[in-house]
Amino acid sequence: MQQATAAANKPLTPGTELEGGYFAGIININGQQFGIVVAPKEGDLDDQEWGPRQGLNGTTSFFDGHANTQAMAEAGSELAKAIQALTINGFTDWYLPARDELELIYRYLKPTTDENWRFRGDNPSSVPVGYAYSAGTPSQTPVTSFQEDGEQAMERAWYWSSTQYSANSAWLQYFDDGYQDDVHKHDAFRARAVRRFLIN
């Protein structure tokens, strides 16, 4: 995995363009803080199955999507392999976000003005820690390009995370009202890649 540090003169504000994509928040991985970068929309994958319908070792992390994705690829996931094959803005270390990394994208780059599904969205891995949504929090992102129908906006759709829920299902999140759930791995949904850079 390419290891990068934040550009010195770039503010860490959600939606800021840096490190090959757009800053989406900070995640804590084993005591280190990483900035999460969501890929430009050109890297979106649609109608993708998660992967093998069996329990996969190394795919249960809520915060380390890079490790999850590697384990998925090694087990034969075409989705994981497709994301690992991406080259966007010169970067090749893209991966499928873990549950809490995906949640950051919704929390800070929410496309819609719809009410949130309450009691979802807790994020013990984020910096700062994220608490469950209320009807109005989070609100629609102020970043125009990520607002609904913007050129970088997430669709009103389910997006896969790389976090396995059970042998037959994995976590995903709906980018309309923020609902999080698990579904069968053979169902087909959207995916957007992320990468990360070390903060400290």
C-alpha positions in Angstrom: 0.0 0.0 0.0 1.3 3.5 -0.8 1.8 5.5 2.3 1.3 9.2 2.0 1.1 12.2 4.3 -1.4 15.0 4.1 -0.4 17.9 1.7 1.0 20.6 4.0 -1.2 23.4 2.6 -4.4 21.5 2.3 -7.1 21.9 5.0 -8.6 18.7 6.3 -12.2 19.8 5.5 -14.6 17.3 4.1 -14.9 17.6 0.3 -11.4 19.2 -0.1 -9.7 17.8 -3.1 -6.4 16.0 -2.1 -4.5 12.8 -2.3 -6.2 11.7 -5.5 -9.8 12.3 -4.4 -11.7 14.1 -1.8 -11.2 14.2 2.0 -14.0 12.5 3.9 -12.9 12.3 7.5 -10.5 10.7 10.0 -10.4 7.1 11.1 -8.5 5.6 14.0 -6.7 2.3 13.1 -4.9 0.7 15.9 -4.0 4.0 17.6 -3.0 5.8 14.4 -5.1 8.4 12.7 -5.6 8.2 8.9 -7.4 10.6 6.6 -9.9 8.9 4.4 -10.0 9.9 0.7 -13.1 9.0 -1.3 -12.4 8.4 -5.0 -13.9 10.6 -7.7 -17.2 9.3 -9.1 -15.5 8.1 -12.2 -14.3 5.2 -10.0 -17.7 4.0 -9.0 -18.7 0.4 -9.7 -22.3 -0.6 -10.1 -24.3 -3.9 -9.9 -21.5 -5.6 -8.0 -21.8 -8.7 -5.8 -19.7 -8.6 -2.7 -18.0 -11.9 -3.1 -17.9 -15.6 -2.1 -20.9 -16.7 0.0 -18.8 -18.2 2.8 -17.2 -16.9 5.9 -14.0 -15.2 5.0 -11.2 -14.7 7.5 -9.8 -11.2 7.7 -12.9 -9.3 6.5 -14.6 -8.3 9.8 -12.8 -5.1 10.6 -15.1 -2.1 11.0 -12.2 0.3 10.4 -9.6 -1.3 8.2 -11.1 -1.6 4.7 -7.6 -2.0 3.2 -7.1 -5.3 5.1 -10.7 -6.4 4.4 -10.4 -5.8 0.7 -7.1 -7.7 0.5 -8.7 -10.7 2.2 -11.7 -10.5 -0.1 -9.5 -10.4 -3.2 -7.5 -13.4 -2.0 -10.8 -15.3 -1.5 -11.8 -14.5 -5.1 -14.1 -11.5 -4.8 -14.4 -9.8 -8.2 -15.5 -6.6 -6.6 -12.3 -6.4 -4.5 -10.2 -7.3 -7.5 -11.8 -4.6 -9.6 -11.2 -1.9 -6.9 -7.6 -3.0 -6.4 -7.1 -2.7 -10.2 -8.1 1.0 -10.2 -5.6 3.7 -11.1 -7.1 7.2 -10.4 -5.1 10.4 -10.4 -1.9 8.4 -10.2 -2.8 6.4 -7.1 -3.2 2.6 -7.2 -3.9 1.8 -3.5 -7.7 2.1 -3.6 -9.9 -0.3 -1.6 -13.5 -0.9 -0.5 -14.2 1.0 2.7 -14.9 -0.8 5.9 -18.2 -0.1 7.6 -17.0 2.9 9.7 -15.0 4.4 6.8 -18.1 4.3 4.6 -20.1 5.9 7.4 -17.7 8.9 7.4 -18.6 9.5 3.7 -22.3 9.6 4.6 -21.8 11.7 7.7 -19.7 14.4 6.0 -20.7 14.2 2.4 -24.4 13.3 2.6 -26.0 14.0 -0.8 -29.7 14.5 0.1 -31.9 16.7 2.3 -33.9 13.7 3.5 -34.3 12.9 7.2 -31.8 10.4 8.5 -32.8 6.9 9.8 -32.4 7.4 13.5 -30.4 5.0 15.7 -28.0 4.2 12.8 -24.6 5.8 12.3 -22.7 5.1 15.5 -19.0 5.2 14.6 -16.5 4.3 17.4 -13.6 4.3 14.9 -14.0 7.9 13.7 -12.1 11.0 15.0 -14.1 12.4 16.7 -16.3 9.4 17.7 -19.6 9.5 15.8 -22.9 9.0 17.5 -26.2 7.7 16.1 -28.0 10.0 13.7 -30.9 12.2 14.6 -33.5 13.1 12.0 -31.6 16.2 11.0 -28.0 15.3 11.8 -26.1 14.9 9.7 -27.6 17.4 7.3 -26.9 17.7 3.5 -23.2 18.4 2.8 -22.4 22.1 2.0 -20.0 20.8 -0.7 -21.9 21.5 -3.9 -20.2 18.8 -6.0 -21.3 16.2 -3.4 -24.9 17.4 -3.1 -27.5 15.3 -4.9 -27.0 15.4 -8.7 -23.5 17.0 -8.2 -20.7 15.6 -10.3 -19.1 13.8 -7.3 -22.3 13.0 -5.4 -23.1 9.6 -4.0 -26.2 8.2 -5.6 -29.5 7.5 -3.7 -28.4 3.9 -3.5 -27.0 1.1 -1.3 -23.2 1.1 -1.2 -21.1 -1.9 -0.2 -18.7 -1.9 2.7 -15.9 -4.4 2.9 -17.0 -5.5 6.4 -18.4 -9.0 6.6 -21.5 -9.4 8.8 -21.9 -13.2 8.6 -20.9 -16.1 6.3 -23.7 -15.1 3.9 -23.9 -11.3 4.3 -22.0 -8.0 4.5 -22.6 -4.5 5.8 -23.8 -1.7 3.5 -25.2 1.8 3.8 -28.0 3.6 2.0 -27.0 7.1 0.7 -30.5 8.6 1.0 -31.3 8.3 4.7 -28.2 6.7 6.1 -29.7 3.3 6.9 -27.1 0.6 7.6 -27.9 -3.0 7.3 -26.5 -6.4 6.2 -27.6 -8.1 3.0 -26.7 -11.3 1.1 -23.3 -11.2 -0.5 -24.7 -12.3 -3.9 -27.0 -9.3 -4.1 -25.7 -6.5 -6.5 -25.1 -3.0 -5.3 -22.9 0.0 -5.9 -19.3 0.6 -4.6 -17.0 3.5 -4.3 -13.3 3.2 -3.6 -11.4 5.0 -0.9 -7.7 5.3 0.0 -6.0 6.7 3.1 -3.1 8.7 4.2 -1.3 8.8 7.6 -1.9 11.8 9.8 0.0 10.7 12.9 
